[in-house]
Amino acid sequence: MQNLDLQLLEFFNQWNTDDGAMGIFLRMGHIDFVKTVPFLLIFWALWFFPDTREERRIIRERLVAVLLCTIPIMALTRIAANNLPFRLRPLHDPNIEIVLAENQDTAVLSNWSSMPSDHASLFFGFSAAMFLIHPWFGLFALGWSMFVVSLPRIVLGYHWPSDILIGSLFGIIMAFVLLRPLSAFVRSIKLVPFFEAREAIGYPLLFLATYEVARLFFFSRYVILGVTE
């Protein structure tokens, strides 16, 4: 497994300085705007997608449940990363040589374990939940998670391929387990009717939630770190 990990890493890492279309495409995937905005667009498209009032209510309940799913997915991924044996990222492993892009920051994430990938767990989990709501949108999101979100993490040396594999499987399993009970919870507390009756409160909060997911809970992490330190 370790040899296969290294072979796959070396194969994909060769594009890190490639000036061709493939190399540029893979490096573009590291830009937050490029890799995460489609997930926001899918969420908000589905929010207004159904024609009938009843269909719209059901899908909106599931969409809120998707946002709720991301919280335990990210939390449990971080717990796993912090408690499993520490694994150096390829970028920081002195025993291997990888191709680095010009001006690439080699100190980034140096204190964070590589396994599992929180990018993969979050966005594959989000995509799997979307697949249960609307298969075509879900398939697009799964493809985006693989080729635009995750693959550049390998190309740049931030993750081993196995980090991505474990993270994606974890996120998908969690989404399949959590979506149904969380949808039932959202329905039981009548959260969607509350938001629809108070749009000036509900929509800003939903936008903030989708924005936090797109930024991998960047703001929330720093607030929690500030409170706990």
N, C-alpha and C positions, 0 to 999 in steps of 0.2 A: 504494500500500500504506500509506503514511504517513497519507494522508487517511482511509482506511478505519479504520485503527488509532484515530485521533483521534475519528472519528464513533462507533465502538463504545464507546470509553472514555466519551465524554460521555453516551451513551445509558444505560449501566449505572451510571455514577457518580451519576446523578440520584437513585438510591435510597439514597444514603449517609445522608441525613437524613430519609428517608421513615418516618413512624411507623405506616404501614400494615403489614399482614401480610407483604407482599413485602419491604419494607425491613428489618423486624425479622429475617425469615428469613435474608436475605443477610448482615446484620451478625453474626448468630449463628454463621455459618460461620467467622468469624475466631477463634472460641474453640477452643483446641486440643482440648479434651475432645469438643466437638461434631464437629469435622471428622475426627478420627483414630480415635476409639474403635471405630466400625463395622469398621474394617480389622482391629483386634485380635480382635473378636468373630467375624468371618468366618474368620480364621486358626485360632482355637481350635475353632470349630464343625467346620471341615473336618478338623482333627486327629483328632477322635473320630467323624467322620461315617460312614465305611465300616463295613459289617457283617462282612465276612470279614477274616481276618488278613492275607491276601495283598494285598487291595485297600487295607487300612489302611497296610501297609508302603509300597506304591507311592506313595500320596498323601502320606504323611509325608515320604518322600524328596523329593518335589516341593515340599512346603511349606518344608522346610529350604533347598532350592535357591532358592525365592522370597526368603527372607531374605538368602541370599548374593548374589542379584541386586541387591539394594538398595545394596550397598556400592559396586560399580563404577558404578552409575547415579548415585549421589550424588557420588562422587569425580570422575567425568568431567564431570558438570554443573558442579561447582565449578571445575574446570580450565577449562572453556569460558567460564564467566562471568568468570573472572579474566584470561583471555587474549584474549577478543574485545574489540573497541572498547567502551569504557565507555559505558553507556547510562543516563541518568538515569531514575529512576522518575517516573511522572506526579506523584506527591506532591511531588517536589523540583524539577520542571521549572519554571523561572520564566517560560517562554514560553506556558504554558497555565494556564487557570483551572479548578480542579476544586472540587467540593463536598466540604467537610470536615465530619465529624461533630463534635459538641461534645466538647471535651477530647481530640481525636485527636492523637496524638504525631506531629508532623511531622518529627522528627529520626530516627525509626526507620529503620534500614537505609540511612542516607544515604550510607554509604561502599561499599555493595554494588551492583554492576551489576544492572540489571533483567533482562537477557537472558542465558540463558534462565531460566525459573522453575524453581527446584529443587523447590518444592511440586508443580508439575505433572509434572515428570519422575519424581519418586519415586512419587507416588500413582497416576499413570496407568500407570507401569511395573509397580507392585505389582498393580494391577487387571488389567492385560493378562496377567500371569503367572497370576493367580487364574482368569481366563477359560479358560486352557489346562487348568486342573485341573478346574474346575466352571463351565460356561458361565453358569448362572443366578446364582451368587454373583458371578461375574466381571462380568456385566452390571450388577448392582446396584452393585458397587464402582466401575465406570466411570462410572455415573451420579452416584454420590456424589462422585467425583473432579471431575466437571465442575461440578455445581451447588452443592456444599457446600464443597469445598476450593478450587477455582480461581476461580469466578465472584466470590466476595467479595473476592478479591485485586484484581480489576479495579474493583469497586465502591468499595473503600477507596483506590484510587489507588496500590497497591503495585506493580502490573504493568500493562503494556500488553497488549491482547489477543494480539498476536503473540508476546509472551514466553510466554504460556500455551500457544499453539499449538506453538511450537518445542519447548518443554519437554515437552509431552505426547507429541509425535511421537518425540522422542529416547527418552523412557522406554519407550514401547511397542515401538519397534524393538529397544532393548537387551534388553527382557524376552523377546521372541521369539527373539533370537539366543542368549541366555545360558541360558535355562531348561533346555533339553535337555542340554547338556554339563555343567552344574552338577548336574543330577539324577543323571547317570551318575557324576560324581565322588563325590557323597554316597553312592551305592550302593556304589561300589568301596571306600570306606574304612569301610563298615559303620557309619556315624554313627548312624543311627536305632536299630539294635539296641543300640548302646552306650548311648544315652540311655534306651532302654526297660529295660535291665538295671540302670541306675543312676539311677532316677527322682529321687532326692534331689539329684543333680547336674544331670541333663539338663533337668528342667522349670524350675528357677530360671534356668538359662542361657537357655533358650528364651524365658521370660517377659521377661528382661532384653533380649533381642534384639528382641522384638516391641515392647517399650516404647520402645527407642531409635528404631526405625523410626517409631513414632507421634509421637515428639518431633523427628523429622528429625535424629537423631543429635546432639541438643543437648549431651548430656554428653560424647560422644566428641569433638565439635568443640573444646570448651573444654579437654579434656585434651590434645589435639594442639597447640592454640595455646599452652598453658602449657609444653609440652615444647619447642616450636620457638622460642619467643620468648627 
